[in-house]
Protein backbone atom coordinates (compact mmCIF):
# COMPACT_ATOMS: atom_id res chain seq x y z
CA UNK A 1 0.00 0.00 0.00
CA UNK A 2 1.07 3.59 -0.29
CA UNK A 3 3.70 4.91 2.10
CA UNK A 4 2.19 6.71 5.12
CA UNK A 5 5.31 7.14 7.24
CA UNK A 6 7.58 5.00 9.36
CA UNK A 7 5.39 4.53 12.45
CA UNK A 8 3.08 1.55 12.96
CA UNK A 9 0.25 3.88 13.95
CA UNK A 10 0.26 5.37 10.44
CA UNK A 11 -1.07 2.02 9.13
CA UNK A 12 -3.44 1.09 11.98
CA UNK A 13 -6.60 2.18 10.17
CA UNK A 14 -5.55 0.97 6.72
CA UNK A 15 -8.20 -1.08 4.95
CA UNK A 16 -5.90 -3.66 3.41
CA UNK A 17 -8.71 -5.22 1.37
CA UNK A 18 -9.13 -1.90 -0.49
CA UNK A 19 -5.49 -0.75 -0.66
CA UNK A 20 -3.73 -0.35 -3.98
CA UNK A 21 -0.60 -2.40 -4.65
CA UNK A 22 2.27 0.03 -5.12
CA UNK A 23 5.28 -2.33 -5.01
CA UNK A 24 5.90 -6.00 -5.72
CA UNK A 25 8.68 -8.11 -4.23
CA UNK A 26 9.54 -11.79 -3.99
CA UNK A 27 9.69 -13.29 -0.50
CA UNK A 28 12.79 -15.47 -0.26
CA UNK A 29 12.05 -16.89 3.19
CA UNK A 30 13.79 -16.21 6.49
CA UNK A 31 12.42 -12.64 6.50
CA UNK A 32 14.16 -11.62 3.25
CA UNK A 33 12.71 -9.87 0.18
CA UNK A 34 14.12 -9.68 -3.32
CA UNK A 35 13.10 -6.36 -4.83
CA UNK A 36 14.19 -3.66 -7.22
CA UNK A 37 14.67 0.06 -6.83
CA UNK A 38 16.19 2.78 -8.91
CA UNK A 39 19.83 2.41 -9.82
CA UNK A 40 20.61 5.29 -7.42
CA UNK A 41 19.19 3.40 -4.43
CA UNK A 42 20.80 0.06 -5.14
CA UNK A 43 18.98 -1.53 -8.08
CA UNK A 44 18.11 -5.19 -7.43
CA UNK A 45 18.72 -6.04 -3.80
CA UNK A 46 17.81 -8.32 -0.92
CA UNK A 47 16.32 -6.62 2.15
CA UNK A 48 14.95 -7.74 5.49
CA UNK A 49 11.21 -7.18 5.91
CA UNK A 50 11.07 -7.33 9.72
CA UNK A 51 11.10 -3.96 11.46
CA UNK A 52 10.75 -1.97 8.21
CA UNK A 53 7.90 -0.07 6.60
CA UNK A 54 7.53 -3.04 4.21
CA UNK A 55 6.35 -5.10 7.18
CA UNK A 56 3.66 -2.50 7.96
CA UNK A 57 2.61 -2.12 4.32
CA UNK A 58 2.44 -5.82 3.47
CA UNK A 59 -0.93 -6.69 1.89
CA UNK A 60 -0.78 -10.38 1.02
CA UNK A 61 1.46 -13.15 -0.20
CA UNK A 62 1.26 -16.57 -1.69
CA UNK A 63 3.27 -19.51 -2.85
CA UNK A 64 4.04 -20.68 -6.35
CA UNK A 65 4.53 -24.22 -5.00
C-alpha positions, 0 to 999 in steps of 0.5 A: 500500500502507499507509504504513510510514514515509518510509524506503525500507527500510520497504518493502523486504520488501513483497509488492506482489502481496499489498498492499492498495490504500489510495489511487488517483491519476492519473499525469499524466506527467512524474512528476506525480500528480493526487490528492485529500486532505482539504480541510485538506491541500489537496483536489485537487492535483498532486504529484510522485511522485519522492522521496516515499513515493508512489514507494515505495508504488506498486503498479502502473499502466496506460494508458487509451489 
